[in-house]
């Protein structure tokens, strides 16, 4: 999976605007809806610092990933 390759051994990342180090979203502890927003075009954006840095570090908005999400949304599967 692409996200796992992007994550590597990272447990956090830098928020570009503030240069602040922030931990990544933890799927077993954190609530997805609290940290992320999904738009109709398949783009995921962060609602929190953790969400924002996770989207960036995991490269969650590569064109092919956004296209897959958009199709799933159109089919009512997401």
PyMOL Python script that loads the backbone (N, CA, C, O; Angstrom):
from pymol import cmd

cmd.read_pdbstr("""\
ATOM      1  N   UNK A   1       0.845  -1.188   0.000  1.00  0.00           N
ATOM      2  CA  UNK A   1       0.000   0.000   0.000  1.00  0.00           C
ATOM      3  C   UNK A   1       0.886   1.246   0.000  1.00  0.00           C
ATOM      4  O   UNK A   1       1.885   1.300   0.717  1.00  0.00           O
ATOM      5  N   UNK A   2       0.525   2.229  -0.792  1.00  0.00           N
ATOM      6  CA  UNK A   2       1.323   3.447  -0.924  1.00  0.00           C
ATOM      7  C   UNK A   2       1.511   4.175   0.396  1.00  0.00           C
ATOM      8  O   UNK A   2       2.612   4.639   0.691  1.00  0.00           O
ATOM      9  N   UNK A   3       0.453   4.282   1.198  1.00  0.00           N
ATOM     10  CA  UNK A   3       0.545   5.023   2.459  1.00  0.00           C
ATOM     11  C   UNK A   3       1.627   4.435   3.357  1.00  0.00           C
ATOM     12  O   UNK A   3       2.390   5.175   3.978  1.00  0.00           O
ATOM     13  N   UNK A   4       1.697   3.103   3.428  1.00  0.00           N
ATOM     14  CA  UNK A   4       2.694   2.470   4.278  1.00  0.00           C
ATOM     15  C   UNK A   4       4.109   2.757   3.793  1.00  0.00           C
ATOM     16  O   UNK A   4       5.013   2.962   4.604  1.00  0.00           O
ATOM     17  N   UNK A   5       4.307   2.771   2.479  1.00  0.00           N
ATOM     18  CA  UNK A   5       5.626   3.093   1.937  1.00  0.00           C
ATOM     19  C   UNK A   5       6.004   4.536   2.250  1.00  0.00           C
ATOM     20  O   UNK A   5       7.160   4.826   2.559  1.00  0.00           O
ATOM     21  N   UNK A   6       5.030   5.440   2.169  1.00  0.00           N
ATOM     22  CA  UNK A   6       5.301   6.849   2.466  1.00  0.00           C
ATOM     23  C   UNK A   6       5.585   7.051   3.950  1.00  0.00           C
ATOM     24  O   UNK A   6       6.436   7.857   4.326  1.00  0.00           O
ATOM     25  N   UNK A   7       4.867   6.314   4.785  1.00  0.00           N
ATOM     26  CA  UNK A   7       5.016   6.479   6.228  1.00  0.00           C
ATOM     27  C   UNK A   7       6.403   6.034   6.677  1.00  0.00           C
ATOM     28  O   UNK A   7       7.066   6.743   7.435  1.00  0.00           O
ATOM     29  N   UNK A   8       6.843   4.879   6.221  1.00  0.00           N
ATOM     30  CA  UNK A   8       8.134   4.358   6.654  1.00  0.00           C
ATOM     31  C   UNK A   8       8.186   4.276   8.161  1.00  0.00           C
ATOM     32  O   UNK A   8       7.280   3.718   8.781  1.00  0.00           O
ATOM     33  N   UNK A   9       9.217   4.815   8.758  1.00  0.00           N
ATOM     34  CA  UNK A   9       9.358   4.798  10.210  1.00  0.00           C
ATOM     35  C   UNK A   9       8.889   6.107  10.846  1.00  0.00           C
ATOM     36  O   UNK A   9       9.061   6.306  12.049  1.00  0.00           O
ATOM     37  N   UNK A  10       8.299   6.999  10.051  1.00  0.00           N
ATOM     38  CA  UNK A  10       7.839   8.291  10.578  1.00  0.00           C
ATOM     39  C   UNK A  10       6.707   8.109  11.585  1.00  0.00           C
ATOM     40  O   UNK A  10       5.787   7.321  11.368  1.00  0.00           O
ATOM     41  N   UNK A  11       6.786   8.834  12.667  1.00  0.00           N
ATOM     42  CA  UNK A  11       5.696   8.876  13.641  1.00  0.00           C
ATOM     43  C   UNK A  11       5.092  10.277  13.695  1.00  0.00           C
ATOM     44  O   UNK A  11       4.150  10.531  14.446  1.00  0.00           O
ATOM     45  N   UNK A  12       5.645  11.180  12.893  1.00  0.00           N
ATOM     46  CA  UNK A  12       5.161  12.553  12.847  1.00  0.00           C
ATOM     47  C   UNK A  12       5.720  13.248  11.630  1.00  0.00           C
ATOM     48  O   UNK A  12       6.400  12.647  10.799  1.00  0.00           O
ATOM     49  N   UNK A  13       5.419  14.524  11.545  1.00  0.00           N
ATOM     50  CA  UNK A  13       5.906  15.310  10.427  1.00  0.00           C
ATOM     51  C   UNK A  13       5.857  16.790  10.764  1.00  0.00           C
ATOM     52  O   UNK A  13       5.412  17.175  11.845  1.00  0.00           O
ATOM     53  N   UNK A  14       6.309  17.604   9.847  1.00  0.00           N
ATOM     54  CA  UNK A  14       6.388  19.048  10.041  1.00  0.00           C
ATOM     55  C   UNK A  14       5.225  19.727   9.324  1.00  0.00           C
ATOM     56  O   UNK A  14       4.992  19.487   8.139  1.00  0.00           O
ATOM     57  N   UNK A  15       4.496  20.577  10.050  1.00  0.00           N
ATOM     58  CA  UNK A  15       3.477  21.424   9.437  1.00  0.00           C
ATOM     59  C   UNK A  15       4.245  22.524   8.699  1.00  0.00           C
ATOM     60  O   UNK A  15       4.967  23.299   9.326  1.00  0.00           O
ATOM     61  N   UNK A  16       4.097  22.596   7.397  1.00  0.00           N
ATOM     62  CA  UNK A  16       4.902  23.513   6.582  1.00  0.00           C
ATOM     63  C   UNK A  16       4.755  24.977   6.982  1.00  0.00           C
ATOM     64  O   UNK A  16       5.742  25.711   7.026  1.00  0.00           O
ATOM     65  N   UNK A  17       3.524  25.405   7.275  1.00  0.00           N
ATOM     66  CA  UNK A  17       3.289  26.820   7.579  1.00  0.00           C
ATOM     67  C   UNK A  17       3.946  27.260   8.887  1.00  0.00           C
ATOM     68  O   UNK A  17       4.478  28.366   8.979  1.00  0.00           O
ATOM     69  N   UNK A  18       3.907  26.389   9.895  1.00  0.00           N
ATOM     70  CA  UNK A  18       4.392  26.779  11.225  1.00  0.00           C
ATOM     71  C   UNK A  18       5.744  26.163  11.585  1.00  0.00           C
ATOM     72  O   UNK A  18       6.373  26.560  12.566  1.00  0.00           O
ATOM     73  N   UNK A  19       6.183  25.198  10.792  1.00  0.00           N
ATOM     74  CA  UNK A  19       7.428  24.447  11.058  1.00  0.00           C
ATOM     75  C   UNK A  19       7.344  23.667  12.375  1.00  0.00           C
ATOM     76  O   UNK A  19       8.367  23.359  12.986  1.00  0.00           O
ATOM     77  N   UNK A  20       6.138  23.357  12.797  1.00  0.00           N
ATOM     78  CA  UNK A  20       5.889  22.620  14.041  1.00  0.00           C
ATOM     79  C   UNK A  20       5.882  21.113  13.753  1.00  0.00           C
ATOM     80  O   UNK A  20       5.305  20.663  12.764  1.00  0.00           O
ATOM     81  N   UNK A  21       6.534  20.342  14.634  1.00  0.00           N
ATOM     82  CA  UNK A  21       6.518  18.882  14.519  1.00  0.00           C
ATOM     83  C   UNK A  21       5.255  18.363  15.192  1.00  0.00           C
ATOM     84  O   UNK A  21       4.974  18.701  16.342  1.00  0.00           O
ATOM     85  N   UNK A  22       4.492  17.539  14.471  1.00  0.00           N
ATOM     86  CA  UNK A  22       3.208  17.021  14.972  1.00  0.00           C
ATOM     87  C   UNK A  22       3.166  15.522  14.711  1.00  0.00           C
ATOM     88  O   UNK A  22       3.632  15.055  13.672  1.00  0.00           O
ATOM     89  N   UNK A  23       2.611  14.775  15.645  1.00  0.00           N
ATOM     90  CA  UNK A  23       2.483  13.322  15.480  1.00  0.00           C
ATOM     91  C   UNK A  23       1.471  13.009  14.376  1.00  0.00           C
ATOM     92  O   UNK A  23       0.585  13.811  14.081  1.00  0.00           O
ATOM     93  N   UNK A  24       1.621  11.832  13.776  1.00  0.00           N
ATOM     94  CA  UNK A  24       0.676  11.379  12.765  1.00  0.00           C
ATOM     95  C   UNK A  24      -0.624  10.904  13.423  1.00  0.00           C
ATOM     96  O   UNK A  24      -0.640  10.548  14.601  1.00  0.00           O
ATOM     97  N   UNK A  25      -1.693  10.905  12.657  1.00  0.00           N
ATOM     98  CA  UNK A  25      -2.968  10.308  13.045  1.00  0.00           C
ATOM     99  C   UNK A  25      -2.716   8.853  13.407  1.00  0.00           C
ATOM    100  O   UNK A  25      -1.976   8.156  12.713  1.00  0.00           O
ATOM    101  N   UNK A  26      -3.332   8.394  14.495  1.00  0.00           N
ATOM    102  CA  UNK A  26      -3.200   6.994  14.925  1.00  0.00           C
ATOM    103  C   UNK A  26      -4.560   6.324  14.760  1.00  0.00           C
ATOM    104  O   UNK A  26      -5.481   6.627  15.517  1.00  0.00           O
ATOM    105  N   UNK A  27      -4.712   5.418  13.789  1.00  0.00           N
ATOM    106  CA  UNK A  27      -6.024   4.854  13.480  1.00  0.00           C
ATOM    107  C   UNK A  27      -6.646   4.017  14.600  1.00  0.00           C
ATOM    108  O   UNK A  27      -7.861   3.819  14.609  1.00  0.00           O
ATOM    109  N   UNK A  28      -5.859   3.533  15.520  1.00  0.00           N
ATOM    110  CA  UNK A  28      -6.420   2.736  16.623  1.00  0.00           C
ATOM    111  C   UNK A  28      -6.848   3.596  17.810  1.00  0.00           C
ATOM    112  O   UNK A  28      -7.552   3.127  18.704  1.00  0.00           O
ATOM    113  N   UNK A  29      -6.420   4.850  17.813  1.00  0.00           N
ATOM    114  CA  UNK A  29      -6.701   5.739  18.939  1.00  0.00           C
ATOM    115  C   UNK A  29      -7.564   6.927  18.519  1.00  0.00           C
ATOM    116  O   UNK A  29      -8.480   7.319  19.241  1.00  0.00           O
ATOM    117  N   UNK A  30      -7.272   7.493  17.361  1.00  0.00           N
ATOM    118  CA  UNK A  30      -7.925   8.723  16.909  1.00  0.00           C
ATOM    119  C   UNK A  30      -9.165   8.431  16.065  1.00  0.00           C
ATOM    120  O   UNK A  30      -9.274   7.372  15.447  1.00  0.00           O
ATOM    121  N   UNK A  31     -10.093   9.383  16.048  1.00  0.00           N
ATOM    122  CA  UNK A  31     -11.320   9.293  15.270  1.00  0.00           C
ATOM    123  C   UNK A  31     -11.103   9.944  13.901  1.00  0.00           C
ATOM    124  O   UNK A  31     -10.726  11.113  13.825  1.00  0.00           O
ATOM    125  N   UNK A  32     -11.340   9.191  12.822  1.00  0.00           N
ATOM    126  CA  UNK A  32     -11.103   9.679  11.465  1.00  0.00           C
ATOM    127  C   UNK A  32     -11.873  10.965  11.194  1.00  0.00           C
ATOM    128  O   UNK A  32     -11.302  11.930  10.686  1.00  0.00           O
ATOM    129  N   UNK A  33     -13.155  10.992  11.526  1.00  0.00           N
ATOM    130  CA  UNK A  33     -14.010  12.153  11.253  1.00  0.00           C
ATOM    131  C   UNK A  33     -13.517  13.422  11.960  1.00  0.00           C
ATOM    132  O   UNK A  33     -13.712  14.532  11.466  1.00  0.00           O
ATOM    133  N   UNK A  34     -12.892  13.248  13.095  1.00  0.00           N
ATOM    134  CA  UNK A  34     -12.375  14.399  13.839  1.00  0.00           C
ATOM    135  C   UNK A  34     -11.156  15.021  13.139  1.00  0.00           C
ATOM    136  O   UNK A  34     -10.942  16.232  13.209  1.00  0.00           O
ATOM    137  N   UNK A  35     -10.377  14.192  12.477  1.00  0.00           N
ATOM    138  CA  UNK A  35      -9.096  14.646  11.924  1.00  0.00           C
ATOM    139  C   UNK A  35      -9.085  14.902  10.422  1.00  0.00           C
ATOM    140  O   UNK A  35      -8.192  15.583   9.919  1.00  0.00           O
ATOM    141  N   UNK A  36     -10.083  14.355   9.689  1.00  0.00           N
ATOM    142  CA  UNK A  36     -10.061  14.464   8.229  1.00  0.00           C
ATOM    143  C   UNK A  36     -11.427  14.865   7.670  1.00  0.00           C
ATOM    144  O   UNK A  36     -12.465  14.662   8.299  1.00  0.00           O
ATOM    145  N   UNK A  37     -11.387  15.435   6.479  1.00  0.00           N
ATOM    146  CA  UNK A  37     -12.589  15.768   5.709  1.00  0.00           C
ATOM    147  C   UNK A  37     -12.376  15.224   4.300  1.00  0.00           C
ATOM    148  O   UNK A  37     -11.299  15.377   3.723  1.00  0.00           O
ATOM    149  N   UNK A  38     -13.413  14.586   3.747  1.00  0.00           N
ATOM    150  CA  UNK A  38     -13.357  14.066   2.387  1.00  0.00           C
ATOM    151  C   UNK A  38     -14.268  14.895   1.505  1.00  0.00           C
ATOM    152  O   UNK A  38     -15.450  15.051   1.811  1.00  0.00           O
ATOM    153  N   UNK A  39     -13.732  15.433   0.403  1.00  0.00           N
ATOM    154  CA  UNK A  39     -14.549  16.215  -0.523  1.00  0.00           C
ATOM    155  C   UNK A  39     -15.051  15.314  -1.648  1.00  0.00           C
ATOM    156  O   UNK A  39     -14.556  14.202  -1.831  1.00  0.00           O
ATOM    157  N   UNK A  40     -16.028  15.799  -2.392  1.00  0.00           N
ATOM    158  CA  UNK A  40     -16.637  15.012  -3.462  1.00  0.00           C
ATOM    159  C   UNK A  40     -15.666  14.650  -4.573  1.00  0.00           C
ATOM    160  O   UNK A  40     -15.891  13.683  -5.301  1.00  0.00           O
ATOM    161  N   UNK A  41     -14.586  15.415  -4.714  1.00  0.00           N
ATOM    162  CA  UNK A  41     -13.601  15.099  -5.749  1.00  0.00           C
ATOM    163  C   UNK A  41     -12.568  14.077  -5.275  1.00  0.00           C
ATOM    164  O   UNK A  41     -11.626  13.761  -6.002  1.00  0.00           O
ATOM    165  N   UNK A  42     -12.745  13.557  -4.048  1.00  0.00           N
ATOM    166  CA  UNK A  42     -11.855  12.530  -3.519  1.00  0.00           C
ATOM    167  C   UNK A  42     -10.674  13.057  -2.733  1.00  0.00           C
ATOM    168  O   UNK A  42      -9.834  12.278  -2.283  1.00  0.00           O
ATOM    169  N   UNK A  43     -10.594  14.361  -2.561  1.00  0.00           N
ATOM    170  CA  UNK A  43      -9.487  14.960  -1.809  1.00  0.00           C
ATOM    171  C   UNK A  43      -9.745  14.839  -0.310  1.00  0.00           C
ATOM    172  O   UNK A  43     -10.850  15.101   0.165  1.00  0.00           O
ATOM    173  N   UNK A  44      -8.720  14.444   0.417  1.00  0.00           N
ATOM    174  CA  UNK A  44      -8.780  14.406   1.880  1.00  0.00           C
ATOM    175  C   UNK A  44      -8.011  15.607   2.405  1.00  0.00           C
ATOM    176  O   UNK A  44      -6.879  15.854   1.991  1.00  0.00           O
ATOM    177  N   UNK A  45      -8.622  16.350   3.312  1.00  0.00           N
ATOM    178  CA  UNK A  45      -7.942  17.475   3.961  1.00  0.00           C
ATOM    179  C   UNK A  45      -7.960  17.253   5.459  1.00  0.00           C
ATOM    180  O   UNK A  45      -8.854  16.598   5.996  1.00  0.00           O
ATOM    181  N   UNK A  46      -6.958  17.809   6.127  1.00  0.00           N
ATOM    182  CA  UNK A  46      -6.870  17.685   7.571  1.00  0.00           C
ATOM    183  C   UNK A  46      -7.745  18.714   8.265  1.00  0.00           C
ATOM    184  O   UNK A  46      -7.783  19.878   7.867  1.00  0.00           O
ATOM    185  N   UNK A  47      -8.442  18.285   9.296  1.00  0.00           N
ATOM    186  CA  UNK A  47      -9.220  19.186  10.152  1.00  0.00           C
ATOM    187  C   UNK A  47      -8.392  19.638  11.354  1.00  0.00           C
ATOM    188  O   UNK A  47      -8.671  20.669  11.967  1.00  0.00           O
ATOM    189  N   UNK A  48      -7.375  18.852  11.674  1.00  0.00           N
ATOM    190  CA  UNK A  48      -6.510  19.110  12.825  1.00  0.00           C
ATOM    191  C   UNK A  48      -5.060  19.118  12.350  1.00  0.00           C
ATOM    192  O   UNK A  48      -4.774  18.792  11.198  1.00  0.00           O
ATOM    193  N   UNK A  49      -4.167  19.485  13.229  1.00  0.00           N
ATOM    194  CA  UNK A  49      -2.739  19.432  12.892  1.00  0.00           C
ATOM    195  C   UNK A  49      -2.325  17.999  12.563  1.00  0.00           C
ATOM    196  O   UNK A  49      -1.584  17.760  11.610  1.00  0.00           O
ATOM    197  N   UNK A  50      -2.813  17.050  13.364  1.00  0.00           N
ATOM    198  CA  UNK A  50      -2.474  15.642  13.120  1.00  0.00           C
ATOM    199  C   UNK A  50      -2.995  15.183  11.757  1.00  0.00           C
ATOM    200  O   UNK A  50      -2.305  14.468  11.030  1.00  0.00           O
ATOM    201  N   UNK A  51      -4.208  15.596  11.421  1.00  0.00           N
ATOM    202  CA  UNK A  51      -4.770  15.239  10.123  1.00  0.00           C
ATOM    203  C   UNK A  51      -3.993  15.867   8.981  1.00  0.00           C
ATOM    204  O   UNK A  51      -3.692  15.206   7.987  1.00  0.00           O
ATOM    205  N   UNK A  52      -3.674  17.125   9.123  1.00  0.00           N
ATOM    206  CA  UNK A  52      -2.953  17.846   8.074  1.00  0.00           C
ATOM    207  C   UNK A  52      -1.593  17.231   7.803  1.00  0.00           C
ATOM    208  O   UNK A  52      -1.229  17.018   6.647  1.00  0.00           O
ATOM    209  N   UNK A  53      -0.839  16.945   8.852  1.00  0.00           N
ATOM    210  CA  UNK A  53       0.503  16.375   8.654  1.00  0.00           C
ATOM    211  C   UNK A  53       0.402  14.946   8.128  1.00  0.00           C
ATOM    212  O   UNK A  53       1.265  14.520   7.360  1.00  0.00           O
ATOM    213  N   UNK A  54      -0.613  14.205   8.516  1.00  0.00           N
ATOM    214  CA  UNK A  54      -0.789  12.840   8.020  1.00  0.00           C
ATOM    215  C   UNK A  54      -1.084  12.839   6.526  1.00  0.00           C
ATOM    216  O   UNK A  54      -0.515  12.038   5.784  1.00  0.00           O
ATOM    217  N   UNK A  55      -1.961  13.722   6.081  1.00  0.00           N
ATOM    218  CA  UNK A  55      -2.258  13.829   4.645  1.00  0.00           C
ATOM    219  C   UNK A  55      -0.977  14.108   3.869  1.00  0.00           C
ATOM    220  O   UNK A  55      -0.759  13.533   2.803  1.00  0.00           O
ATOM    221  N   UNK A  56      -0.142  14.975   4.393  1.00  0.00           N
ATOM    222  CA  UNK A  56       1.105  15.340   3.725  1.00  0.00           C
ATOM    223  C   UNK A  56       2.112  14.194   3.729  1.00  0.00           C
ATOM    224  O   UNK A  56       2.626  13.822   2.673  1.00  0.00           O
ATOM    225  N   UNK A  57       2.400  13.632   4.897  1.00  0.00           N
ATOM    226  CA  UNK A  57       3.421  12.584   5.016  1.00  0.00           C
ATOM    227  C   UNK A  57       3.020  11.332   4.227  1.00  0.00           C
ATOM    228  O   UNK A  57       3.863  10.715   3.576  1.00  0.00           O
ATOM    229  N   UNK A  58       1.751  10.960   4.280  1.00  0.00           N
ATOM    230  CA  UNK A  58       1.304   9.742   3.606  1.00  0.00           C
ATOM    231  C   UNK A  58       0.927   9.966   2.143  1.00  0.00           C
ATOM    232  O   UNK A  58       0.506   9.030   1.463  1.00  0.00           O
ATOM    233  N   UNK A  59       1.072  11.189   1.656  1.00  0.00           N
ATOM    234  CA  UNK A  59       0.760  11.510   0.260  1.00  0.00           C
ATOM    235  C   UNK A  59      -0.629  10.988  -0.108  1.00  0.00           C
ATOM    236  O   UNK A  59      -0.791  10.284  -1.105  1.00  0.00           O
ATOM    237  N   UNK A  60      -1.615  11.335   0.695  1.00  0.00           N
ATOM    238  CA  UNK A  60      -2.965  10.801   0.546  1.00  0.00           C
ATOM    239  C   UNK A  60      -3.739  11.389  -0.630  1.00  0.00           C
ATOM    240  O   UNK A  60      -4.810  10.882  -0.963  1.00  0.00           O
ATOM    241  N   UNK A  61      -3.238  12.430  -1.260  1.00  0.00           N
ATOM    242  CA  UNK A  61      -3.971  13.062  -2.353  1.00  0.00           C
ATOM    243  C   UNK A  61      -3.273  12.944  -3.704  1.00  0.00           C
ATOM    244  O   UNK A  61      -3.370  13.839  -4.543  1.00  0.00           O
ATOM    245  N   UNK A  62      -2.579  11.847  -3.900  1.00  0.00           N
ATOM    246  CA  UNK A  62      -2.036  11.578  -5.227  1.00  0.00           C
ATOM    247  C   UNK A  62      -3.211  11.408  -6.189  1.00  0.00           C
ATOM    248  O   UNK A  62      -4.259  10.899  -5.789  1.00  0.00           O
ATOM    249  N   UNK A  63      -3.059  11.821  -7.440  1.00  0.00           N
ATOM    250  CA  UNK A  63      -4.189  11.791  -8.373  1.00  0.00           C
ATOM    251  C   UNK A  63      -4.900  10.443  -8.479  1.00  0.00           C
ATOM    252  O   UNK A  63      -6.130  10.408  -8.512  1.00  0.00           O
ATOM    253  N   UNK A  64      -4.168   9.344  -8.532  1.00  0.00           N
ATOM    254  CA  UNK A  64      -4.832   8.042  -8.667  1.00  0.00           C
ATOM    255  C   UNK A  64      -5.625   7.667  -7.418  1.00  0.00           C
ATOM    256  O   UNK A  64      -6.647   6.989  -7.523  1.00  0.00           O
ATOM    257  N   UNK A  65      -5.175   8.092  -6.248  1.00  0.00           N
ATOM    258  CA  UNK A  65      -5.923   7.815  -5.017  1.00  0.00           C
ATOM    259  C   UNK A  65      -7.194   8.655  -4.951  1.00  0.00           C
ATOM    260  O   UNK A  65      -8.254   8.167  -4.558  1.00  0.00           O
ATOM    261  N   UNK A  66      -7.075   9.922  -5.339  1.00  0.00           N
ATOM    262  CA  UNK A  66      -8.256  10.787  -5.368  1.00  0.00           C
ATOM    263  C   UNK A  66      -9.282  10.257  -6.365  1.00  0.00           C
ATOM    264  O   UNK A  66     -10.482  10.290  -6.092  1.00  0.00           O
ATOM    265  N   UNK A  67      -8.822   9.770  -7.514  1.00  0.00           N
ATOM    266  CA  UNK A  67      -9.731   9.235  -8.524  1.00  0.00           C
ATOM    267  C   UNK A  67     -10.476   8.007  -7.993  1.00  0.00           C
ATOM    268  O   UNK A  67     -11.683   7.878  -8.197  1.00  0.00           O
ATOM    269  N   UNK A  68      -9.765   7.111  -7.316  1.00  0.00           N
ATOM    270  CA  UNK A  68     -10.423   5.923  -6.730  1.00  0.00           C
ATOM    271  C   UNK A  68     -11.486   6.333  -5.730  1.00  0.00           C
ATOM    272  O   UNK A  68     -12.590   5.789  -5.731  1.00  0.00           O
ATOM    273  N   UNK A  69     -11.151   7.304  -4.865  1.00  0.00           N
ATOM    274  CA  UNK A  69     -12.125   7.763  -3.864  1.00  0.00           C
ATOM    275  C   UNK A  69     -13.336   8.398  -4.527  1.00  0.00           C
ATOM    276  O   UNK A  69     -14.471   8.170  -4.109  1.00  0.00           O
ATOM    277  N   UNK A  70     -13.091   9.202  -5.570  1.00  0.00           N
ATOM    278  CA  UNK A  70     -14.194   9.867  -6.279  1.00  0.00           C
ATOM    279  C   UNK A  70     -15.147   8.824  -6.861  1.00  0.00           C
ATOM    280  O   UNK A  70     -16.366   8.971  -6.772  1.00  0.00           O
ATOM    281  N   UNK A  71     -14.591   7.777  -7.453  1.00  0.00           N
ATOM    282  CA  UNK A  71     -15.422   6.706  -8.018  1.00  0.00           C
ATOM    283  C   UNK A  71     -16.222   6.022  -6.922  1.00  0.00           C
ATOM    284  O   UNK A  71     -17.411   5.760  -7.100  1.00  0.00           O
ATOM    285  N   UNK A  72     -15.592   5.730  -5.792  1.00  0.00           N
ATOM    286  CA  UNK A  72     -16.302   5.093  -4.679  1.00  0.00           C
ATOM    287  C   UNK A  72     -17.420   5.996  -4.154  1.00  0.00           C
ATOM    288  O   UNK A  72     -18.500   5.517  -3.808  1.00  0.00           O
ATOM    289  N   UNK A  73     -17.159   7.279  -4.099  1.00  0.00           N
ATOM    290  CA  UNK A  73     -18.176   8.226  -3.659  1.00  0.00           C
ATOM    291  C   UNK A  73     -19.355   8.224  -4.632  1.00  0.00           C
ATOM    292  O   UNK A  73     -20.509   8.167  -4.209  1.00  0.00           O
ATOM    293  N   UNK A  74     -19.069   8.286  -5.929  1.00  0.00           N
ATOM    294  CA  UNK A  74     -20.112   8.280  -6.957  1.00  0.00           C
ATOM    295  C   UNK A  74     -20.949   7.007  -6.908  1.00  0.00           C
ATOM    296  O   UNK A  74     -22.147   7.042  -7.190  1.00  0.00           O
ATOM    297  N   UNK A  75     -20.327   5.883  -6.552  1.00  0.00           N
ATOM    298  CA  UNK A  75     -21.033   4.596  -6.476  1.00  0.00           C
ATOM    299  C   UNK A  75     -21.768   4.427  -5.143  1.00  0.00           C
ATOM    300  O   UNK A  75     -22.484   3.446  -4.938  1.00  0.00           O
ATOM    301  N   UNK A  76     -21.582   5.398  -4.238  1.00  0.00           N
ATOM    302  CA  UNK A  76     -22.219   5.301  -2.923  1.00  0.00           C
ATOM    303  C   UNK A  76     -21.553   4.330  -1.982  1.00  0.00           C
ATOM    304  O   UNK A  76     -22.161   3.886  -1.008  1.00  0.00           O
ATOM    305  N   UNK A  77     -20.295   3.992  -2.266  1.00  0.00           N
ATOM    306  CA  UNK A  77     -19.559   3.039  -1.449  1.00  0.00           C
ATOM    307  C   UNK A  77     -18.633   3.704  -0.441  1.00  0.00           C
ATOM    308  O   UNK A  77     -17.955   3.022   0.329  1.00  0.00           O
ATOM    309  N   UNK A  78     -18.602   5.040  -0.443  1.00  0.00           N
ATOM    310  CA  UNK A  78     -17.802   5.755   0.550  1.00  0.00           C
ATOM    311  C   UNK A  78     -18.662   6.849   1.118  1.00  0.00           C
ATOM    312  O   UNK A  78     -18.213   7.600   1.983  1.00  0.00           O
TER     313      UNK A  78
END
""", "prot")
cmd.dss("prot")
cmd.show_as("cartoon", "prot")
cmd.util.cbc("prot")
cmd.orient("prot")
